[in-house]
Amino acid sequence: MTQQTIRKAVIPAAGFGTRFLPATKATPKEMLPLVDKPLIQYGVEEAVAAGCTDIIIVTGRGKTTMEDHFDRSPELEAALSTRGKDQLLELVRSIATLAHISYVRQPEALGLGHAVLMAKQLVGNEPFAVILPDDIVDAQPGCLAQMAGAFAETQATILGTEVVEGAAISLYGCLDCAPHPTNPRLMSVSNLVEKPRPQEAPSQNAIIGRYILTPRIFELIEQLTPGAGGELQLTDALRALLRYEKVYGYQYVGQRYDAGDKLGFLKATVDFALQHDAVGPAFRNWLRTQQF
């Protein structure tokens, strides 16, 4: 059997970003800056670091600024060159060469499963990654790179997971799983439960916004019966996938921030600012002077 690798990553980015209104009324949530890079760029860079060469961004109406961001900007580049700002010029040019980036429109936001399904023709018949740009994971190596290593071992669907203590598990999809006999970070999945009540959760292993999926997932999404609001849920398709293939959870090493939530976004901003080479030391000193 040929050893498969992950070459393509799908990034769903068609949502309205209602939790950040009015900031997201005219600016896509995915373009909100985390220090000096938009959220979606962190996802693209993580995918590239994991070996992906093709990025498929699922967009919607009013999201064209994402396309502009990953494209060349001749006017800006000319201005930077004229002013001798060579480092910034190199930085701006490098964004357009991160990967081969394609775009597909999702006419309506009908659930994560539907967003993934929109990428079917561009993905083709090969395993692929899904990165939710709201979930920022600070890790070395990156979260997806860690999962790609697990995929190389299993050649099966891998779901990024972290341990969530207490009642917070009810905010996530949850894995019914057992430890893998040879890899302590891998778990064999027997079921998935969406947002269980804490007392009914089969484990504390929550699914986060990182997936490596086999192409069978597309036909299973197509077979789903739409739920509330006409949405197709990826969790339902993954549950169906268990009838045909093995599915694993992977406990990544790193710090995750829910940047789709105001508080999570602020936490990420502070931590990433403190790590930033240019502003980190001054920001740390400023924080020390504040009375909280």
C-alpha contacts under 8 A as a table, 3 or more apart, distances in Angstrom:
res1	aa1	res2	aa2	distance
3	Q	152	A	7.38
3	Q	155	Q	7.58
4	Q	127	P	7.64
4	Q	152	A	7.31
4	Q	155	Q	6.99
5	T	127	P	7.48
5	T	148	A	7.73
5	T	151	F	7.90
5	T	152	A	6.91
6	I	9	A	7.83
6	I	51	G	6.91
6	I	52	C	6.18
6	I	127	P	6.14
6	I	128	F	5.51
6	I	129	A	6.88
6	I	148	A	7.00
7	R	51	G	6.40
7	R	52	C	4.22
7	R	53	T	5.52
7	R	54	D	6.25
7	R	128	F	6.71
8	K	52	C	5.28
8	K	53	T	6.31
8	K	54	D	4.74
8	K	55	I	5.76
8	K	56	I	7.35
8	K	123	V	6.83
8	K	127	P	7.84
8	K	128	F	5.16
8	K	129	A	6.30
9	A	47	A	6.49
9	A	52	C	6.49
9	A	54	D	6.47
9	A	55	I	4.97
9	A	56	I	6.10
9	A	128	F	5.64
9	A	129	A	4.41
9	A	130	V	5.50
9	A	131	I	7.05
10	V	55	I	6.01
10	V	56	I	4.70
10	V	57	I	5.86
10	V	58	V	7.25
10	V	116	V	7.12
10	V	119	A	7.09
10	V	128	F	7.41
10	V	129	A	6.07
10	V	130	V	4.72
10	V	131	I	6.37
11	I	43	G	7.68
11	I	55	I	7.39
11	I	56	I	6.16
11	I	57	I	4.79
11	I	58	V	6.12
11	I	130	V	5.86
11	I	131	I	5.16
11	I	132	L	5.98
11	I	133	P	6.89
12	P	57	I	5.97
12	P	58	V	4.72
12	P	59	T	6.88
12	P	112	L	7.54
12	P	115	A	6.03
12	P	116	V	7.02
12	P	130	V	7.81
12	P	131	I	7.38
12	P	132	L	6.28
12	P	133	P	7.61
13	A	30	E	6.75
13	A	57	I	6.57
13	A	58	V	5.40
13	A	59	T	5.13
13	A	60	G	7.40
13	A	132	L	7.92
13	A	133	P	7.51
14	A	58	V	6.10
14	A	59	T	4.36
14	A	60	G	4.56
14	A	61	R	7.63
14	A	63	K	7.46
14	A	105	R	7.84
14	A	106	Q	6.59
14	A	109	A	6.56
14	A	115	A	7.88
15	G	60	G	7.45
15	G	109	A	6.18
16	F	24	T	7.44
16	F	28	P	7.44
16	F	29	K	7.42
17	G	20	F	5.79
17	G	21	L	7.03
17	G	24	T	6.08
17	G	28	P	7.13
17	G	29	K	5.28
17	G	260	G	7.66
18	T	21	L	5.27
18	T	24	T	7.11
19	R	260	G	7.34
19	R	261	D	6.73
19	R	262	K	7.38
20	F	23	A	5.71
20	F	24	T	5.76
20	F	29	K	7.28
20	F	261	D	7.86
20	F	262	K	7.09
21	L	24	T	5.08
21	L	25	K	6.01
22	P	25	K	5.22
23	A	26	A	7.23
23	A	27	T	6.65
24	T	27	T	4.65
24	T	28	P	5.50
24	T	29	K	5.58
25	K	28	P	7.64
26	A	62	G	7.31
27	T	31	M	6.76
27	T	32	L	7.56
27	T	62	G	7.93
27	T	63	K	7.75
27	T	65	T	7.89
28	P	31	M	5.35
28	P	32	L	7.09
28	P	62	G	7.37
28	P	63	K	5.94
28	P	65	T	7.70
28	P	66	M	7.92
29	K	32	L	5.43
29	K	39	L	7.96
29	K	260	G	7.98
30	E	38	P	6.50
30	E	39	L	5.18
30	E	40	I	5.17
30	E	66	M	7.93
30	E	133	P	6.74
30	E	134	D	7.46
31	M	38	P	4.59
31	M	39	L	5.83
31	M	40	I	6.44
31	M	65	T	7.82
31	M	66	M	6.86
32	L	38	P	5.20
32	L	39	L	6.05
33	P	36	D	5.72
33	P	37	K	5.15
33	P	38	P	4.14
33	P	39	L	6.13
34	L	37	K	5.49
34	L	38	P	5.80
34	L	39	L	6.12
34	L	265	F	7.85
34	L	268	A	7.36
34	L	269	T	5.61
34	L	272	F	7.56
35	V	269	T	6.06
35	V	272	F	6.92
35	V	273	A	6.08
37	K	41	Q	6.46
37	K	42	Y	7.38
38	P	41	Q	5.53
38	P	42	Y	7.17
39	L	42	Y	5.58
39	L	43	G	7.05
39	L	133	P	6.17
39	L	134	D	7.15
39	L	136	I	7.72
40	I	43	G	5.16
40	I	44	V	6.36
40	I	133	P	5.33
41	Q	44	V	4.98
41	Q	45	E	6.03
42	Y	45	E	5.19
42	Y	46	E	6.13
42	Y	133	P	7.52
42	Y	136	I	7.25
43	G	46	E	5.10
43	G	47	A	6.26
43	G	131	I	6.45
43	G	132	L	7.51
43	G	133	P	5.54
43	G	136	I	7.48
44	V	47	A	5.16
44	V	48	V	6.24
44	V	55	I	7.16
44	V	98	L	7.84
45	E	48	V	5.07
45	E	49	A	6.08
45	E	98	L	7.32
46	E	49	A	5.11
46	E	50	A	6.33
46	E	142	G	6.02
46	E	143	C	7.56
46	E	144	L	6.64
46	E	145	A	7.65
47	A	50	A	5.11
47	A	51	G	6.66
47	A	52	C	5.45
47	A	55	I	7.84
47	A	131	I	7.90
47	A	144	L	6.55
47	A	145	A	7.68
48	V	51	G	5.20
48	V	52	C	4.75
48	V	53	T	6.26
48	V	98	L	7.16
48	V	99	A	6.94
49	A	52	C	7.21
49	A	142	G	7.15
49	A	145	A	6.73
50	A	142	G	7.19
50	A	144	L	5.84
50	A	145	A	4.12
50	A	146	Q	7.89
50	A	148	A	6.75
51	G	145	A	7.57
52	C	55	I	7.26
52	C	99	A	7.84
53	T	99	A	5.31
53	T	100	H	6.19
54	D	99	A	5.91
54	D	100	H	4.86
54	D	101	I	5.91
54	D	102	S	7.60
55	I	99	A	6.70
55	I	100	H	6.16
55	I	101	I	4.71
55	I	102	S	6.21
56	I	101	I	5.88
56	I	102	S	4.86
56	I	103	Y	5.64
56	I	104	V	7.27
56	I	119	A	6.97
56	I	122	L	7.50
57	I	101	I	7.30
57	I	102	S	6.27
57	I	103	Y	4.92
57	I	104	V	6.47
58	V	103	Y	5.91
58	V	104	V	5.04
58	V	105	R	5.71
58	V	106	Q	6.35
58	V	115	A	6.59
58	V	116	V	7.88
58	V	118	M	7.15
58	V	119	A	7.15
59	T	63	K	6.12
59	T	103	Y	6.71
59	T	104	V	6.10
59	T	105	R	4.88
59	T	106	Q	5.97
60	G	63	K	5.80
60	G	105	R	5.24
60	G	106	Q	5.38
60	G	107	P	6.35
60	G	108	E	7.56
61	R	64	T	7.76
61	R	105	R	7.85
61	R	107	P	7.73
62	G	65	T	7.83
63	K	66	M	5.98
63	K	67	E	7.63
64	T	67	E	5.17
64	T	68	D	6.45
65	T	68	D	4.91
65	T	69	H	6.07
66	M	69	H	5.05
66	M	70	F	6.59
67	E	70	F	5.51
67	E	71	D	6.28
67	E	103	Y	7.97
68	D	71	D	5.08
68	D	72	R	7.58
68	D	73	S	7.88
69	H	72	R	7.87
69	H	95	I	7.72
69	H	96	A	7.87
70	F	95	I	5.77
70	F	96	A	4.87
70	F	101	I	7.90
71	D	95	I	7.55
71	D	96	A	5.01
72	R	93	R	6.66
72	R	96	A	5.70
73	S	76	L	5.48
73	S	77	E	6.06
74	P	77	E	5.06
74	P	78	A	5.97
75	E	78	A	5.17
75	E	79	A	6.23
76	L	79	A	5.11
76	L	80	L	6.18
77	E	80	L	5.16
77	E	81	S	6.08
77	E	89	L	5.89
77	E	92	V	7.39
77	E	93	R	7.58
78	A	81	S	5.07
78	A	82	T	6.10
79	A	82	T	5.17
79	A	83	R	6.28
80	L	83	R	5.19
80	L	84	G	6.21
80	L	85	K	5.14
80	L	86	D	6.95
80	L	88	L	7.08
80	L	89	L	5.75
81	S	84	G	5.12
81	S	85	K	6.01
81	S	86	D	6.37
81	S	89	L	6.61
82	T	85	K	7.75
85	K	88	L	5.62
85	K	89	L	6.20
86	D	89	L	4.90
86	D	90	E	6.15
87	Q	90	E	5.20
87	Q	91	L	6.22
88	L	91	L	4.93
88	L	92	V	6.11
89	L	92	V	5.23
89	L	93	R	6.16
90	E	93	R	5.20
90	E	94	S	6.04
91	L	94	S	5.23
91	L	95	I	6.80
92	V	95	I	5.65
92	V	96	A	7.52
93	R	96	A	5.72
93	R	97	T	7.10
94	S	97	T	5.24
94	S	98	L	6.42
95	I	98	L	5.53
96	A	99	A	7.60
97	T	100	H	7.49
104	V	118	M	6.86
104	V	119	A	6.79
105	R	118	M	7.44
106	Q	109	A	6.66
106	Q	115	A	6.47
106	Q	118	M	6.47
109	A	114	H	7.76
109	A	115	A	7.37
109	A	231	E	7.90
110	L	113	G	7.88
110	L	114	H	5.73
110	L	115	A	7.23
110	L	229	G	7.32
110	L	230	G	6.17
110	L	231	E	4.27
110	L	232	L	6.24
111	G	114	H	5.33
111	G	115	A	6.40
111	G	231	E	4.59
111	G	232	L	5.08
111	G	233	Q	5.61
111	G	234	L	7.73
112	L	115	A	4.99
112	L	116	V	6.24
112	L	231	E	7.94
112	L	232	L	6.72
112	L	233	Q	5.70
112	L	234	L	5.71
113	G	116	V	5.22
113	G	117	L	6.17
113	G	221	I	6.27
113	G	231	E	7.81
113	G	232	L	4.97
113	G	233	Q	4.66
113	G	234	L	4.04
113	G	235	T	7.77
113	G	237	A	7.53
114	H	117	L	4.94
114	H	118	M	6.39
114	H	221	I	7.39
114	H	231	E	7.15
114	H	232	L	5.39
114	H	233	Q	7.26
114	H	234	L	7.79
115	A	118	M	5.29
115	A	119	A	7.32
116	V	119	A	5.62
116	V	120	K	7.24
116	V	130	V	7.87
116	V	218	F	7.92
117	L	120	K	5.31
117	L	218	F	5.94
117	L	221	I	6.95
117	L	222	E	7.75
118	M	121	Q	7.64
119	A	122	L	5.44
119	A	123	V	6.03
120	K	123	V	5.23
120	K	124	G	6.04
120	K	218	F	6.66
121	Q	124	G	5.44
123	V	126	E	6.79
123	V	128	F	7.16
124	G	215	P	7.40
125	N	215	P	5.57
126	E	214	T	6.56
126	E	215	P	5.62
127	P	212	I	6.98
127	P	213	L	5.54
127	P	214	T	4.31
127	P	215	P	5.59
128	F	212	I	5.62
128	F	213	L	5.49
128	F	214	T	6.57
128	F	215	P	7.54
129	A	210	R	7.40
129	A	211	Y	5.50
129	A	212	I	4.29
129	A	213	L	6.14
130	V	209	G	7.60
130	V	210	R	5.81
130	V	211	Y	5.00
130	V	212	I	6.31
130	V	213	L	7.67
131	I	135	D	8.00
131	I	209	G	5.83
131	I	210	R	4.98
131	I	211	Y	6.70
132	L	135	D	5.81
132	L	209	G	4.84
132	L	210	R	6.56
133	P	136	I	6.63
133	P	209	G	7.79
134	D	209	G	7.77
134	D	258	D	5.97
134	D	259	A	4.89
134	D	260	G	4.78
135	D	208	I	7.43
135	D	209	G	5.82
135	D	256	R	6.57
135	D	257	Y	5.83
135	D	258	D	5.04
135	D	259	A	5.92
135	D	260	G	7.29
136	I	256	R	5.64
136	I	257	Y	5.17
136	I	258	D	6.60
136	I	259	A	6.50
136	I	268	A	7.91
137	V	142	G	7.45
137	V	143	C	6.60
137	V	254	G	6.43
137	V	255	Q	5.53
137	V	256	R	4.27
137	V	257	Y	6.29
138	D	142	G	7.19
138	D	143	C	7.94
138	D	254	G	5.61
138	D	255	Q	5.10
138	D	256	R	6.26
139	A	142	G	4.84
139	A	143	C	6.16
139	A	253	V	6.59
139	A	254	G	4.40
139	A	255	Q	6.48
140	Q	143	C	7.66
140	Q	254	G	7.35
141	P	145	A	6.21
141	P	146	Q	6.53
142	G	145	A	5.16
142	G	146	Q	6.32
143	C	146	Q	5.19
143	C	147	M	6.36
143	C	160	G	7.97
143	C	210	R	7.81
143	C	252	Y	5.99
143	C	253	V	7.18
143	C	254	G	7.23
144	L	147	M	4.92
144	L	148	A	5.98
144	L	210	R	6.89
145	A	148	A	4.95
145	A	149	G	6.37
146	Q	149	G	5.24
146	Q	150	A	6.66
146	Q	252	Y	6.66
147	M	150	A	4.95
147	M	151	F	6.19
147	M	158	I	6.86
147	M	160	G	7.21
147	M	212	I	7.53
147	M	250	Y	6.68
147	M	252	Y	7.36
148	A	151	F	4.86
148	A	152	A	6.19
148	A	212	I	7.67
149	G	152	A	5.14
149	G	153	E	6.65
150	A	153	E	5.13
150	A	154	T	6.27
150	A	158	I	7.55
150	A	186	L	7.63
150	A	250	Y	7.58
151	F	154	T	5.02
151	F	155	Q	4.95
151	F	156	A	6.07
151	F	157	T	7.30
151	F	158	I	6.66
151	F	212	I	7.64
152	A	155	Q	5.68
156	A	213	L	7.42
156	A	214	T	6.83
156	A	245	E	7.40
156	A	246	K	6.15
156	A	247	V	6.19
156	A	248	Y	7.30
157	T	211	Y	7.58
157	T	212	I	5.46
157	T	213	L	4.73
157	T	214	T	5.88
157	T	246	K	6.91
157	T	247	V	4.95
157	T	248	Y	6.16
158	I	211	Y	5.89
158	I	212	I	5.01
158	I	213	L	6.67
158	I	247	V	6.12
158	I	248	Y	4.87
158	I	249	G	5.56
158	I	250	Y	6.51
159	L	207	I	6.59
159	L	208	I	7.64
159	L	210	R	6.32
159	L	211	Y	4.75
159	L	212	I	6.46
159	L	247	V	7.69
159	L	248	Y	6.18
159	L	249	G	4.66
159	L	250	Y	6.00
160	G	207	I	5.90
160	G	208	I	5.55
160	G	209	G	6.89
160	G	210	R	4.99
160	G	211	Y	5.92
160	G	249	G	5.93
160	G	250	Y	5.11
160	G	251	Q	6.35
160	G	252	Y	6.73
161	T	205	N	5.94
161	T	206	A	5.31
161	T	207	I	4.58
161	T	208	I	5.43
161	T	249	G	6.02
161	T	250	Y	5.58
161	T	251	Q	5.01
161	T	252	Y	6.77
162	E	204	Q	7.98
162	E	205	N	5.50
162	E	206	A	5.49
162	E	207	I	6.85
162	E	208	I	7.10
162	E	251	Q	5.44
162	E	252	Y	6.95
163	V	204	Q	5.26
163	V	205	N	4.69
163	V	206	A	6.11
163	V	251	Q	7.84
164	V	168	A	6.46
164	V	169	I	5.69
164	V	204	Q	5.33
164	V	205	N	6.35
164	V	206	A	6.22
165	E	168	A	6.44
165	E	169	I	6.68
165	E	204	Q	6.28
166	G	169	I	6.45
166	G	198	P	6.85
167	A	170	S	6.02
167	A	197	R	7.68
167	A	198	P	5.17
168	A	171	L	5.66
168	A	172	Y	7.72
168	A	198	P	7.67
169	I	172	Y	5.60
169	I	173	G	7.83
169	I	174	C	7.19
169	I	195	K	6.89
169	I	196	P	7.13
169	I	197	R	7.74
169	I	198	P	6.27
169	I	201	A	7.41
169	I	204	Q	6.44
169	I	206	A	6.56
170	S	173	G	7.77
170	S	195	K	4.38
170	S	196	P	4.95
170	S	197	R	5.36
170	S	198	P	5.84
170	S	201	A	7.81
171	L	195	K	5.28
171	L	196	P	7.88
172	Y	194	E	6.43
172	Y	195	K	4.89
172	Y	196	P	7.77
172	Y	206	A	5.71
172	Y	207	I	6.42
172	Y	208	I	7.80
173	G	192	L	6.79
173	G	193	V	5.69
173	G	194	E	4.17
173	G	195	K	5.17
173	G	196	P	7.55
173	G	206	A	5.71
173	G	207	I	5.34
173	G	235	T	7.44
174	C	192	L	5.69
174	C	193	V	5.10
174	C	194	E	6.09
174	C	195	K	6.79
174	C	196	P	7.24
174	C	201	A	6.97
174	C	202	P	7.28
174	C	203	S	6.86
174	C	204	Q	7.02
174	C	205	N	5.73
174	C	206	A	4.60
174	C	207	I	5.94
175	L	189	V	6.43
175	L	190	S	7.75
175	L	191	N	6.19
175	L	192	L	4.82
175	L	193	V	6.44
175	L	202	P	6.80
175	L	203	S	6.35
175	L	204	Q	7.74
175	L	205	N	5.63
175	L	206	A	6.42
175	L	207	I	7.13
175	L	249	G	7.58
176	D	189	V	5.85
176	D	190	S	5.66
176	D	191	N	4.96
176	D	192	L	5.89
176	D	193	V	7.44
176	D	202	P	5.12
176	D	203	S	6.04
177	C	187	M	5.83
177	C	188	S	5.35
177	C	189	V	4.31
177	C	190	S	5.69
177	C	191	N	7.14
177	C	202	P	7.90
177	C	203	S	7.38
177	C	249	G	7.81
178	A	187	M	5.31
178	A	188	S	5.30
178	A	189	V	6.70
179	P	183	N	7.91
179	P	184	P	6.59
179	P	185	R	7.74
179	P	186	L	6.31
179	P	187	M	4.45
179	P	188	S	6.25
180	H	183	N	5.57
180	H	184	P	6.32
180	H	185	R	7.65
180	H	186	L	5.33
180	H	187	M	4.98
180	H	188	S	5.96
181	P	184	P	7.37
183	N	186	L	5.45
184	P	187	M	7.73
185	R	250	Y	5.56
185	R	251	Q	5.05
185	R	252	Y	7.23
186	L	248	Y	6.45
186	L	249	G	5.73
186	L	250	Y	4.78
186	L	251	Q	6.63
187	M	248	Y	5.36
187	M	249	G	4.94
187	M	250	Y	6.39
188	S	246	K	7.54
188	S	247	V	6.38
188	S	248	Y	4.76
188	S	249	G	6.53
189	V	192	L	7.60
189	V	246	K	7.53
189	V	247	V	5.52
189	V	248	Y	5.30
189	V	249	G	6.54
190	S	242	L	7.09
190	S	247	V	7.81
191	N	239	R	6.28
191	N	242	L	7.51
192	L	235	T	7.04
192	L	238	L	7.75
192	L	239	R	6.03
193	V	196	P	6.15
193	V	201	A	7.58
193	V	202	P	7.93
194	E	235	T	7.17
196	P	200	E	6.02
196	P	201	A	5.30
197	R	200	E	5.24
197	R	201	A	6.16
198	P	201	A	5.32
201	A	204	Q	7.06
207	I	210	R	8.00
213	L	217	I	6.88
214	T	217	I	6.16
215	P	218	F	5.94
216	R	219	E	5.73
216	R	220	L	6.67
216	R	241	L	7.67
217	I	220	L	5.12
217	I	221	I	6.15
217	I	237	A	6.53
217	I	238	L	7.13
217	I	241	L	6.79
218	F	221	I	5.17
218	F	222	E	6.30
219	E	222	E	5.00
219	E	223	Q	6.35
220	L	223	Q	5.07
220	L	224	L	6.54
220	L	237	A	5.44
220	L	240	A	6.86
220	L	241	L	7.13
221	I	224	L	5.29
221	I	232	L	7.05
221	I	233	Q	7.90
221	I	234	L	7.12
221	I	236	D	7.99
221	I	237	A	5.33
224	L	232	L	6.69
224	L	236	D	7.57
224	L	237	A	7.04
225	T	232	L	7.28
226	P	229	G	7.79
226	P	230	G	4.78
226	P	231	E	5.19
226	P	232	L	5.17
226	P	233	Q	7.98
227	G	230	G	5.26
227	G	231	E	5.28
227	G	232	L	6.43
227	G	233	Q	7.80
228	A	231	E	6.06
232	L	236	D	7.88
233	Q	236	D	5.49
233	Q	237	A	6.89
234	L	237	A	5.15
234	L	238	L	6.20
235	T	238	L	5.02
235	T	239	R	6.18
236	D	239	R	5.11
236	D	240	A	6.41
237	A	240	A	5.03
237	A	241	L	6.15
238	L	241	L	4.83
238	L	242	L	6.62
239	R	242	L	5.49
239	R	243	R	7.77
240	A	243	R	5.81
240	A	244	Y	7.81
241	L	244	Y	5.51
241	L	245	E	6.03
241	L	246	K	7.96
241	L	247	V	7.84
242	L	245	E	5.39
242	L	246	K	6.10
242	L	247	V	6.46
257	Y	264	G	5.55
257	Y	265	F	7.04
257	Y	267	K	7.35
257	Y	268	A	5.96
258	D	261	D	5.82
258	D	264	G	4.82
258	D	265	F	6.52
259	A	262	K	6.91
259	A	263	L	7.84
259	A	264	G	5.01
259	A	265	F	4.08
259	A	266	L	7.84
259	A	268	A	7.02
260	G	264	G	7.10
260	G	265	F	6.65
261	D	264	G	5.20
261	D	265	F	5.95
262	K	265	F	5.08
262	K	266	L	6.22
263	L	266	L	5.13
263	L	267	K	6.24
264	G	267	K	5.09
264	G	268	A	6.17
265	F	268	A	5.14
265	F	269	T	6.12
266	L	269	T	4.98
266	L	270	V	6.29
267	K	270	V	5.30
267	K	271	D	6.27
268	A	271	D	5.23
268	A	272	F	5.87
269	T	272	F	5.32
269	T	273	A	5.85
270	V	273	A	5.14
270	V	274	L	6.20
271	D	274	L	5.18
271	D	275	Q	6.48
272	F	275	Q	5.09
272	F	276	H	6.17
273	A	276	H	5.04
273	A	279	V	6.62
273	A	280	G	5.49
273	A	283	F	7.18
274	L	279	V	7.30
274	L	280	G	4.16
274	L	281	P	6.94
274	L	283	F	6.47
274	L	284	R	6.20
275	Q	280	G	5.46
276	H	279	V	5.65
276	H	280	G	4.72
277	D	280	G	5.70
277	D	281	P	7.65
278	A	281	P	7.61
279	V	282	A	5.57
279	V	283	F	5.87
280	G	283	F	5.12
280	G	284	R	6.04
281	P	284	R	5.16
281	P	285	N	6.28
282	A	285	N	5.11
282	A	286	W	6.15
283	F	286	W	5.02
283	F	287	L	6.20
284	R	287	L	5.16
284	R	288	R	6.45
285	N	288	R	5.22
285	N	289	T	6.80
286	W	289	T	5.34
286	W	290	Q	6.82
287	L	290	Q	5.34
